[in-house]
Amino acid sequence: MEISMKSIIKKAEILIEALPYIQKLFGKTVVIKYGGNAMINEELKTSVMEDLTLLKYIGMNPVVVHGGGPDVSDVLRKFDIDSKFINGLRVTDSETMDIAQMVLVGKTNKEIVSRLNQMGGKAIGFCGIDGNIIKCEKYKTTVDGEDVDLGYVGKITRVDSKLIELLAKDEYIPVIAPIGVGEDGHSFNINADTVASEVAISLRAEKLMLLTDVPGVRTDKNDDKIIPALTSEEVFELIDKKIINGGMIPKVLGCVDALEKGVGRTHIIDGRIPHCLLLEIFTNKGIGTMIMKEKVLYHSTEKL
């Protein structure tokens, strides 16, 4: 009986720890980029959907932007189309664009919506083409100083967040596929991290959360210890020291850009951990790396 009572009290303590965060974030918008292993592993899929539904029910406004690269690659293989990447972006010719749009909007997006609805949420799925929400132009890049044509890969020029905000502040959870539209009406494939960042900026979200397959920003590239909180200034220092390197650089720079344009806090967290969203948002220390313009506490017992 004593062990059982201790366990019950412990659960109550966890809820009390979450209270100041619930108070602070009530009615606020949280943009979540959903991708990586959390979109592949069945247990993790369920965990993320539970977290998102809970956020909505306790008064926050979650907005989901999802990836889906593995789904697209699987279907391309079935059509005997090779996937080619340059600087981390998929080369997207007209045929590949048609398949990417079909998979991301028609399959991946609707599966997420269905799972959220099964949890008791009211999710609505769409992409940047709907209502001209995400306008873009052709993305340009270079390799070894030479211009490279990536095809129908988009660079966002404008996000019209009226529909997203209308749904999010009502009883719905918007779920957005990373497809935008050009001035000529053609569809473009866009990096999901970029879409999440631009949507968060447009909504002036309190939080931008990127689910990744890494624990966060490490104290050293040879160390497993994670830095729980960073300022924008510290991010640039770690890049200069090459502690932040490789694929982590565009993620942290996207976070810094979002902060400069009005987002309250940004987070890079490990989507491979069950209930990663709840653990990062509602615990004093969190589980990943939070990036802020400056270290300002939500409340006195928060640990940064």
RARABEL-V931744 format. One line per field, one symbol per residue. ss: DSSP state (H for helix, E for strand, - for the rest). psi: psi as a letter, one per 40 degrees, with the letter a starting at -180 (. if undefined). burial: b if it has 9 or more other C-alpha atoms within 8 Angstrom, else e. A space follows every 10 residues. Layout:
BEGIN
ss->???
psi->???
burial->???
END
This chain:
BEGIN
ss->-HHHHHHHHH HHHHHHHHHH HHHHH---EE EEEE-HHHH- -HHHHHHHHH HHHHHHH--- EEEEEE--HH HHHHHHHH-- ----EE--EE -E-HHHHHHH HHHHHHHHHH HHHHHHHH-- --EEEEE--H HH-EEEEE-- EEE--EEE-- E-EEEEEEE- -HHHHHHH-- --EEEEE-EE E-----EEE- -HHHHHHHHH HHH---EEEE EE-----E-- -----E--EE EHHHHHHHHH ------HHHH HHHHHHHHHH ----EEEEEE -----HHHHH HH------EE EE-------- ----
psi->dddddddddd dddddddddd ddddeheihh hhhhaadeed hddddddddd dddddddeei ghhhhiafdd ddddddddef hihhihfehh hgaddddddd ddddddcddd ddddddddee igihiiaedh efdhiiihhh iihfehhhhe bfhihhdihh edddddddea eihhhhifha hideeiiihi hddddddddd ddefidihhh hafidahidi eeiehihdii iddddddddd eedhibeddd dddddddddd eeidiihhih eehhfddddd deiddaeahh hidighidid eih.
burial->eeeeeeeeee eeeeeebbbb bbeebbebbb bbbbbbbbbe eeebbbbbbb bbbebbeebb bbbbbbbbee bbbebbbeee eeeeeeeebb bbbeebbebb bbbbbbbbbb ebbbbbbebe bbbbbbbbbe ebbbbbbbbe eeeeeeeeeb bbbbbbeebb beebbebbbe ebbbbbbbbb bbeeeebbbb bbbbbbbbbb bbbbbbbbbb bbbebbbbbe eeeeebbbbb bbeebeebbe eebbeeebbe bbebbbebbe ebbbbbbbbb bbebbbbbbb ebbebbbbbb bbbebeeeee ebee
END
